[in-house]
Amino acid sequence: MRFSHPISTLLIGASIAIVKTQVAVALSPQQIRQIAQNITVQIQGEDGTWGSGTIIKRDRENYYVLTSFHVVDKPTNYTIFTADKQSYLINNNSIQQGSSADIALVKFSSHKIYKTAKVGNSDLLITSTPIYIAGFTKSKLGFQLLFRAGEVIANSNKSYDYGLIYTNNSRSGMSGGGVFNRDGELVAVQGWGEANQFYDRAETVITGNARGITINTFLKLGLVDLKVVFPTQDLAIASKADDFYLLGLKKQKHRDYRGAIAAYDQAIRLNDKYTYAYYKRGDAYYEQGKYRNSLSDFSQAIKFGLKHVDIYNYRGLTRYKLSDNQGAISDYTAALSLDPKYHYAYANRGDIHYKLKQYQSAIQDYTTAINLNPESKQLYIDRADAFYELGKIDLAIRDWQIYRKQLPRDGNASLDLAIAVSLYFKGKKAEGIALGTLALQKRNDLADFNKIKSLGWGDRLLLDTQKFFQDPKMQAAIAKIKNPV
């Protein structure tokens, strides 16, 4: 359960003020990385969890770290690790959350001198503004600081929720880390990365987008006595397109696509070149099956300058739905020109090649996708289907078996039937018939060949399955299923 503890003004004093200063030249990413490295800390719980935070204030020997509340909300002891590899216990009684926001302030004590963050005015962040995030992630080499560049998608100051969205690719453990503007100022706390369900595949995609809670939101949580210069009325008006964009995301998350589209309409009305609003409205249209509308919006986003692998990938999927196979291949290829390691585009392009019976090209794309993402077991199924159509039955069986191993013991009946057919035509007739009979017992509807034709199998596998069913022993098994005693 999350408890709300107003943050006392005594904790960080009254010395933080946001003022708009004149900066002639923005800092380089390398300079911002150095700033982040000096003030970013790792927070580890005794329960094995970890996150990140930013040193925001020093008061004699006491240091105050800004982080996400979900990083420190467990009933366990926490330790802070600073940039110089020193460790300090967090005083659990000092962990405080402001209002109901996922943001917290924690304290540690040290005789050493550590740098603190310079705070920037987060209300000045607008769409396409460069932005940077920092936080600790875990790899085979241990914990390391990760620094990512990106740009602002939307910035809404209408609630204490995650009102700042940006394109930076976050990773597990970066929650609570700092979000910095191009002057190296702390403007938000990193919250979480977005993930979408991949169209037409049972996979979750990390979109690269992330969300944070702005520093201005933090300062409003009980720090009313600070001398803070907030945005002018003009800035508040200019941000309304962002507000509608976030409203659209919220409605889309709850599958209210009509409401989401209406919100994106308003965002575009206020900013007719709002690339991300076109992008997400196209996404909502896709979910409604309105593929021509979706294609139009994706194309508008690209026309107005959104050059991102995801949008080319999604426009390719839309063109596939509209039977524009060559257009889809072009979009997947465009995505790969932006990121040669984007395995989703290889997988989708492989699907087009398979549909066009270009099986060798499909195998090449599926193989590249597997090498980039070996955890995606569906890719083994796809490649196995292509192998079979080329008559490479041993390779097809190998890939099907790889997928089969990660299933429950009772397996997948249609997959078992495909393997049974393969074994039968490899000369292992008894083994194939036994497995095929078991598959039909698991799913009686597979005894109907019309049902099998709906599985999306290739011509060769369908033809071999038809011949397999003509074996007298399989005929007997099918008759027993269709006419049980």
C-alpha positions as CSV (number, residue, x, y, z in Angstrom):
1,M,0.0,0.0,0.0
2,R,1.3,3.5,-0.8
3,F,1.1,6.1,1.8
4,S,1.1,9.8,1.2
5,H,3.6,11.9,3.2
6,P,3.8,15.6,2.4
7,I,7.4,16.7,1.9
8,S,8.5,19.1,4.5
9,T,10.0,22.3,3.4
10,L,12.6,21.8,6.1
11,L,14.1,19.0,4.2
12,I,15.7,20.9,1.4
13,G,15.4,24.4,2.6
14,A,14.3,27.4,0.6
15,S,17.2,27.9,-1.7
16,I,15.9,26.3,-4.9
17,A,14.4,28.7,-7.4
18,I,13.8,28.3,-11.1
19,V,14.6,31.3,-13.2
20,K,14.9,31.5,-17.0
21,T,18.5,32.4,-17.7
22,Q,20.1,33.4,-21.0
23,V,22.3,30.5,-22.3
24,A,24.2,31.2,-25.4
25,V,25.2,27.7,-26.3
26,A,23.7,24.4,-25.1
27,L,26.0,21.8,-23.6
28,S,27.3,18.9,-25.6
29,P,25.9,15.4,-24.8
30,Q,29.3,14.5,-23.4
31,Q,29.2,17.4,-21.0
32,I,25.7,16.5,-19.9
33,R,26.7,12.9,-19.4
34,Q,29.5,14.0,-17.1
35,I,27.1,16.1,-15.0
36,A,24.7,13.2,-14.8
37,Q,27.5,10.8,-13.8
38,N,28.5,13.0,-10.9
39,I,25.0,13.4,-9.4
40,T,23.3,10.1,-10.3
41,V,23.2,7.4,-7.5
42,Q,22.1,3.8,-7.5
43,I,19.6,2.7,-4.9
44,Q,19.7,-1.0,-3.9
45,G,17.2,-2.8,-1.6
46,E,18.1,-5.8,0.5
47,D,15.3,-7.7,-1.4
48,G,17.4,-7.5,-4.6
49,T,15.5,-4.6,-6.2
50,W,17.3,-1.6,-7.5
51,G,16.7,1.8,-9.0
52,S,18.3,5.2,-9.5
53,G,18.2,8.7,-8.1
54,T,19.7,12.2,-8.3
55,I,21.4,14.2,-5.6
56,I,19.3,17.3,-5.5
57,K,20.4,19.1,-2.3
58,R,23.2,19.2,0.3
59,D,22.6,20.5,3.8
60,R,25.8,20.2,5.8
61,E,26.4,16.5,6.0
62,N,22.9,15.6,4.8
63,Y,22.2,14.9,1.2
64,Y,18.8,14.6,-0.4
65,V,18.1,12.3,-3.3
66,L,15.1,12.6,-5.7
67,T,13.8,9.3,-7.0
68,S,10.6,7.5,-7.9
69,F,8.5,6.3,-5.0
70,H,8.2,2.8,-6.5
71,V,12.0,2.4,-6.1
72,V,11.8,2.8,-2.3
73,D,8.3,1.7,-1.4
74,K,9.1,-1.9,-0.2
75,P,9.4,-2.8,3.5
76,T,13.2,-3.4,3.2
77,N,16.4,-1.5,3.9
78,Y,18.0,0.5,1.1
79,T,21.6,1.5,0.3
80,I,22.7,4.4,-1.9
81,F,25.9,4.0,-4.0
82,T,27.4,7.2,-5.2
83,A,29.6,7.9,-8.2
84,D,32.8,7.3,-6.2
85,K,31.6,3.7,-5.3
86,Q,30.8,4.7,-1.7
87,S,27.8,3.2,0.0
88,Y,25.4,4.9,2.5
89,L,22.4,3.5,4.3
90,I,19.2,5.4,3.7
91,N,17.3,6.6,6.7
92,N,14.0,4.8,6.1
93,N,12.2,7.3,8.3
94,S,13.3,10.0,5.8
95,I,11.6,8.4,2.8
96,Q,8.8,10.7,1.9
97,Q,6.3,10.7,-1.0
98,G,4.7,13.9,-2.1
99,S,0.9,13.6,-2.4
100,S,0.0,10.5,-4.5
101,A,2.7,11.1,-7.2
102,D,5.2,8.4,-7.9
103,I,8.0,10.6,-6.6
104,A,10.0,10.5,-3.4
105,L,12.8,12.3,-1.5
106,V,15.3,10.2,0.5
107,K,18.2,11.2,2.7
108,F,21.7,9.9,3.4
109,S,24.6,11.4,5.4
110,S,28.3,11.8,4.5
111,H,31.3,13.8,5.4
112,K,32.4,13.8,1.7
113,I,31.5,16.5,-0.7
114,Y,29.2,15.5,-3.6
115,K,27.9,17.6,-6.4
116,T,24.2,18.4,-6.6
117,A,21.8,18.9,-9.5
118,K,21.0,22.3,-10.9
119,V,17.2,22.4,-11.4
120,G,15.7,23.7,-14.6
121,N,12.2,24.9,-15.5
122,S,10.4,21.8,-16.9
123,D,7.5,23.9,-18.2
124,L,9.8,25.2,-20.9
125,L,10.2,21.7,-22.5
126,I,8.3,21.6,-25.8
127,T,7.9,18.9,-28.4
128,S,11.2,17.9,-30.2
129,T,13.3,19.6,-27.5
130,P,16.5,17.5,-26.9
131,I,16.4,15.6,-23.6
132,Y,18.7,13.1,-21.8
133,I,18.1,10.5,-19.1
134,A,20.6,8.7,-16.8
135,G,20.2,5.7,-14.5
136,F,21.8,2.4,-13.5
137,T,21.1,-0.8,-15.3
138,K,22.4,-4.3,-14.8
139,S,24.4,-6.3,-17.4
140,K,26.8,-9.3,-17.3
141,L,29.5,-6.9,-16.2
142,G,27.5,-5.7,-13.2
143,F,25.7,-2.4,-12.6
144,Q,26.6,0.5,-15.0
145,L,25.3,4.0,-15.6
146,L,23.3,4.2,-18.8
147,F,22.9,7.6,-20.5
148,R,20.4,8.0,-23.3
149,A,19.6,10.9,-25.6
150,G,16.2,11.6,-27.1
151,E,13.6,14.3,-27.6
152,V,10.4,15.4,-25.9
153,I,7.1,14.0,-27.3
154,A,4.7,15.8,-24.9
155,N,4.8,17.8,-21.8
156,S,1.6,18.3,-19.8
157,N,1.4,20.1,-16.4
158,K,-2.3,19.3,-15.8
159,S,-1.8,16.5,-13.2
160,Y,0.7,14.8,-10.9
161,D,0.8,11.9,-13.2
162,Y,3.6,11.1,-15.7
163,G,3.1,14.2,-17.7
164,L,6.4,14.2,-19.6
165,I,6.9,11.7,-22.5
166,Y,10.1,11.4,-24.4
167,T,11.7,9.1,-27.0
168,N,14.7,8.0,-24.9
169,N,15.1,4.3,-24.7
170,S,15.1,3.3,-21.0
171,R,16.0,0.1,-19.3
172,S,15.1,-1.7,-16.1
173,G,16.8,0.0,-13.1
174,M,16.7,3.5,-14.6
175,S,13.5,4.3,-12.7
176,G,14.1,7.3,-10.4
177,G,17.1,8.6,-12.4
178,G,17.4,12.1,-13.7
179,V,16.0,13.6,-16.8
180,F,18.1,16.6,-18.1
181,N,17.6,19.4,-20.5
182,R,20.2,20.5,-23.0
183,D,21.7,22.8,-20.4
184,G,22.4,19.9,-18.1
185,E,19.6,20.9,-15.7
186,L,17.4,18.4,-13.9
187,V,13.9,18.8,-15.3
188,A,12.2,15.5,-14.4
189,V,12.4,12.1,-12.7
190,Q,12.5,9.0,-14.9
191,G,9.5,6.8,-14.3
192,W,9.0,3.9,-16.7
193,G,9.3,2.9,-20.3
194,E,6.3,2.3,-22.6
195,A,5.6,-1.0,-24.2
196,N,3.1,-1.9,-26.9
197,Q,1.6,-5.2,-28.1
198,F,3.2,-5.9,-31.5
199,Y,0.6,-6.0,-34.3
200,D,-0.2,-9.5,-35.4
201,R,2.4,-11.1,-33.2
202,A,2.2,-12.4,-29.6
203,E,5.1,-10.2,-28.6
204,T,5.5,-7.1,-26.4
205,V,7.5,-4.3,-28.0
206,I,9.5,-1.7,-26.0
207,T,8.7,1.4,-28.1
208,G,11.7,3.4,-26.8
209,N,9.3,6.0,-25.4
210,A,9.6,6.7,-21.7
211,R,7.7,8.8,-19.1
212,G,8.7,11.0,-16.2
213,I,7.4,13.3,-13.6
214,T,8.5,16.9,-14.1
215,I,10.6,18.8,-11.6
216,N,7.9,21.5,-11.4
217,T,5.4,18.9,-10.3
218,F,7.8,17.9,-7.6
219,L,8.3,21.5,-6.4
220,K,4.5,21.9,-6.2
221,L,4.2,19.1,-3.7
222,G,4.3,21.1,-0.5
223,L,7.2,23.4,-1.4
224,V,4.9,26.4,-1.7
225,D,7.3,28.8,0.2
226,L,10.0,28.6,-2.5
227,K,10.5,31.5,-4.8
228,V,9.8,29.8,-8.1
229,V,9.3,31.4,-11.5
230,F,6.8,29.3,-13.4
231,P,5.8,29.6,-17.1
232,T,3.8,32.5,-18.4
233,Q,0.2,32.1,-19.5
234,D,1.4,31.9,-23.1
235,L,3.4,28.8,-22.3
236,A,0.5,27.2,-20.6
237,I,-1.7,27.8,-23.7
238,A,0.9,26.4,-26.0
239,S,1.1,23.2,-24.1
240,K,-2.6,22.4,-24.6
241,A,-1.8,20.2,-27.6
242,D,0.3,18.1,-25.3
243,D,-2.6,17.8,-22.8
244,F,-4.9,16.4,-25.5
245,Y,-2.1,14.1,-26.7
246,L,-1.8,12.6,-23.1
247,L,-5.6,12.4,-22.9
248,G,-5.5,10.4,-26.1
249,L,-2.9,8.0,-24.8
250,K,-5.0,7.4,-21.6
251,K,-8.1,6.6,-23.6
252,Q,-6.2,4.4,-26.0
253,K,-4.7,2.5,-23.1
254,H,-8.3,1.6,-22.1
255,R,-9.2,0.7,-25.7
256,D,-11.4,3.7,-26.1
257,Y,-10.2,4.3,-29.6
258,R,-13.0,6.6,-30.6
259,G,-12.2,8.8,-27.6
260,A,-8.5,8.6,-28.3
261,I,-9.0,9.7,-31.9
262,A,-11.1,12.7,-30.7
263,A,-8.4,13.7,-28.3
264,Y,-5.7,13.5,-31.0
265,D,-8.0,15.5,-33.3
266,Q,-7.9,18.3,-30.8
267,A,-4.1,18.0,-30.4
268,I,-3.7,18.3,-34.2
269,R,-6.1,21.2,-34.4
270,L,-3.9,23.1,-32.0
271,N,-0.7,22.0,-33.7
272,D,-1.2,20.8,-37.2
273,K,2.4,19.5,-37.5
274,Y,2.3,17.5,-34.2
275,T,4.0,14.4,-35.6
276,Y,3.4,12.2,-32.6
277,A,-0.3,13.0,-32.6
278,Y,-0.6,11.8,-36.2
279,Y,1.4,8.8,-35.3
280,K,-0.8,7.7,-32.3
281,R,-4.0,8.6,-34.2
282,G,-2.9,6.3,-37.0
283,D,-2.3,3.6,-34.3
284,A,-5.8,4.1,-33.0
285,Y,-7.3,3.9,-36.5
286,Y,-5.3,0.7,-37.1
287,E,-6.9,-0.9,-34.0
288,Q,-10.3,0.0,-35.4
289,G,-9.4,-1.7,-38.7
290,K,-9.6,1.7,-40.5
291,Y,-6.4,1.0,-42.4
292,R,-6.6,3.8,-45.0
293,N,-7.0,6.4,-42.3
294,S,-4.1,4.8,-40.4
295,L,-2.0,4.9,-43.6
296,S,-2.8,8.6,-44.1
297,D,-1.8,9.5,-40.5
298,F,1.4,7.5,-40.5
299,S,2.4,9.2,-43.8
300,Q,1.6,12.6,-42.5
301,A,3.8,12.0,-39.4
302,I,6.7,11.0,-41.7
303,K,6.0,13.9,-44.0
304,F,6.3,16.3,-41.1
305,G,9.7,14.8,-40.0
306,L,9.1,11.8,-37.8
307,K,11.9,9.5,-38.9
308,H,11.7,6.6,-36.5
309,V,11.9,2.9,-37.0
310,D,8.5,2.2,-35.3
311,I,6.5,4.4,-37.6
312,Y,8.0,2.8,-40.7
313,N,7.3,-0.6,-39.2
314,Y,3.7,0.2,-38.4
315,R,3.1,1.8,-41.8
316,G,4.5,-1.4,-43.3
317,L,2.0,-3.4,-41.3
318,T,-0.8,-1.1,-42.5
319,R,0.2,-1.5,-46.1
320,Y,0.3,-5.2,-45.6
321,K,-3.3,-5.1,-44.4
322,L,-4.2,-3.1,-47.6
323,S,-2.4,-5.8,-49.7
324,D,0.3,-3.4,-50.8
325,N,3.1,-5.9,-50.3
326,Q,5.8,-4.0,-52.1
327,G,5.0,-0.9,-50.2
328,A,5.2,-2.8,-47.0
329,I,8.6,-4.2,-47.9
330,S,9.8,-0.7,-48.7
331,D,8.7,0.5,-45.3
332,Y,10.4,-2.4,-43.5
333,T,13.6,-1.8,-45.5
334,A,13.4,2.0,-44.6
335,A,13.1,1.0,-40.9
336,L,16.2,-1.2,-41.2
337,S,18.1,1.6,-42.8
338,L,17.5,3.6,-39.6
339,D,18.3,0.7,-37.3
340,P,19.9,-2.5,-38.9
341,K,19.3,-4.3,-35.6
342,Y,15.5,-3.7,-35.5
343,H,14.4,-7.3,-35.6
344,Y,10.7,-6.7,-35.8
345,A,11.1,-5.3,-39.3
346,Y,13.1,-8.3,-40.4
347,A,10.3,-10.6,-39.0
348,N,7.6,-8.6,-40.7
349,R,9.5,-8.4,-44.0
350,G,10.0,-12.2,-43.7
351,D,6.2,-12.6,-43.4
352,I,5.7,-10.7,-46.7
353,H,8.3,-12.8,-48.5
354,Y,6.6,-15.9,-47.2
355,K,3.2,-14.7,-48.4
356,L,4.7,-14.1,-51.8
357,K,6.3,-17.6,-51.7
358,Q,9.8,-16.1,-51.7
359,Y,10.8,-18.7,-49.2
360,Q,14.6,-18.2,-49.3
361,S,14.2,-14.5,-48.8
362,A,11.8,-15.2,-45.9
363,I,14.3,-17.6,-44.3
364,Q,17.1,-15.0,-44.6
365,D,15.0,-12.4,-42.8
366,Y,13.7,-14.8,-40.1
367,T,17.3,-16.0,-39.5
368,T,18.5,-12.4,-39.0
369,A,15.6,-11.7,-36.7
370,I,16.4,-14.8,-34.7
371,N,20.1,-13.9,-34.4
372,L,19.1,-10.4,-33.1
373,N,16.3,-11.7,-30.8
374,P,16.7,-15.5,-30.1
375,E,14.1,-15.3,-27.3
376,S,11.3,-14.8,-29.8
377,K,10.1,-18.4,-30.3
378,Q,7.5,-17.5,-32.8
379,L,10.3,-16.7,-35.3
380,Y,11.3,-20.4,-35.2
381,I,7.8,-21.4,-36.2
382,D,7.8,-18.9,-39.1
383,R,11.2,-20.1,-40.3
384,A,10.2,-23.7,-40.0
385,D,7.2,-23.1,-42.2
386,A,9.5,-21.6,-44.9
387,F,12.0,-24.4,-44.6
388,Y,9.2,-27.0,-45.2
389,E,8.0,-25.2,-48.3
390,L,11.5,-25.5,-49.7
391,G,11.6,-29.2,-48.9
392,K,14.2,-28.8,-46.1
393,I,12.2,-31.0,-43.7
394,D,15.0,-31.7,-41.3
395,L,15.5,-28.0,-40.7
396,A,11.8,-27.5,-40.4
397,I,11.6,-30.2,-37.7
398,R,14.5,-28.7,-35.9
399,D,12.9,-25.3,-35.6
400,W,9.5,-26.7,-34.7
401,Q,11.1,-28.7,-31.9
402,I,12.9,-25.6,-30.6
403,Y,9.5,-24.0,-30.2
404,R,8.0,-27.2,-28.9
405,K,10.4,-27.4,-26.0
406,Q,9.2,-24.2,-24.3
407,L,5.5,-25.3,-24.4
408,P,3.7,-27.2,-21.6
409,R,4.0,-30.9,-21.6
410,D,0.7,-31.4,-23.5
411,G,2.2,-29.1,-26.2
412,N,0.3,-27.6,-29.1
413,A,-1.9,-29.9,-31.2
414,S,-1.5,-28.1,-34.5
415,L,2.3,-27.9,-34.1
416,D,2.4,-31.6,-33.1
417,L,0.5,-32.4,-36.3
418,A,2.9,-30.5,-38.5
419,I,5.8,-32.4,-36.9
420,A,3.9,-35.6,-37.3
421,V,3.5,-35.0,-41.1
422,S,7.2,-34.1,-41.3
423,L,8.3,-37.3,-39.6
424,Y,6.0,-39.3,-41.8
425,F,7.5,-38.0,-45.0
426,K,11.0,-38.4,-43.6
427,G,10.3,-42.2,-43.5
428,K,9.5,-42.3,-39.8
429,K,5.9,-43.3,-40.5
430,A,5.0,-45.1,-37.3
431,E,6.4,-42.2,-35.2
432,G,4.5,-39.7,-37.4
433,I,1.2,-41.6,-37.2
434,A,1.5,-42.0,-33.4
435,L,2.1,-38.3,-32.9
436,G,-0.5,-37.3,-35.5
437,T,-3.1,-39.5,-33.7
438,L,-2.3,-37.9,-30.4
439,A,-2.6,-34.4,-31.9
440,L,-6.1,-35.2,-33.2
441,Q,-7.1,-36.5,-29.8
442,K,-6.0,-33.2,-28.3
443,R,-8.0,-31.2,-30.9
444,N,-10.8,-33.1,-32.5
445,D,-11.4,-30.2,-34.9
446,L,-8.1,-30.9,-36.7
447,A,-9.6,-34.0,-38.1
448,D,-11.5,-31.7,-40.4
449,F,-9.1,-30.7,-43.2
450,N,-11.0,-27.5,-43.8
451,K,-10.0,-26.4,-40.3
452,I,-6.3,-27.1,-41.1
453,K,-6.5,-24.9,-44.2
454,S,-7.4,-22.0,-41.9
455,L,-4.1,-22.4,-40.0
456,G,-2.1,-20.5,-42.6
457,W,0.1,-23.4,-43.5
458,G,2.0,-23.4,-46.8
459,D,0.9,-25.3,-49.9
460,R,3.4,-28.1,-49.5
461,L,2.6,-28.7,-45.9
462,L,-1.1,-28.7,-46.7
463,L,-0.7,-31.1,-49.5
464,D,1.5,-33.5,-47.5
465,T,-1.0,-33.3,-44.6
466,Q,-3.8,-34.3,-47.0
467,K,-1.7,-37.3,-48.1
468,F,-0.9,-38.1,-44.5
469,F,-4.6,-38.3,-43.7
470,Q,-5.1,-40.8,-46.5
471,D,-2.9,-43.3,-44.7
472,P,-5.2,-46.2,-43.6
473,K,-4.1,-45.9,-40.0
474,M,-4.8,-42.2,-39.9
475,Q,-8.1,-42.8,-41.7
476,A,-9.0,-45.1,-38.8
477,A,-7.9,-42.6,-36.2
478,I,-10.0,-39.8,-37.9
479,A,-13.0,-42.1,-38.2
480,K,-12.8,-42.9,-34.5
481,I,-12.7,-39.2,-33.6
482,K,-15.6,-38.3,-35.9
483,N,-17.7,-41.3,-34.8
484,P,-16.8,-42.1,-31.2
485,V,-18.4,-45.3,-29.8
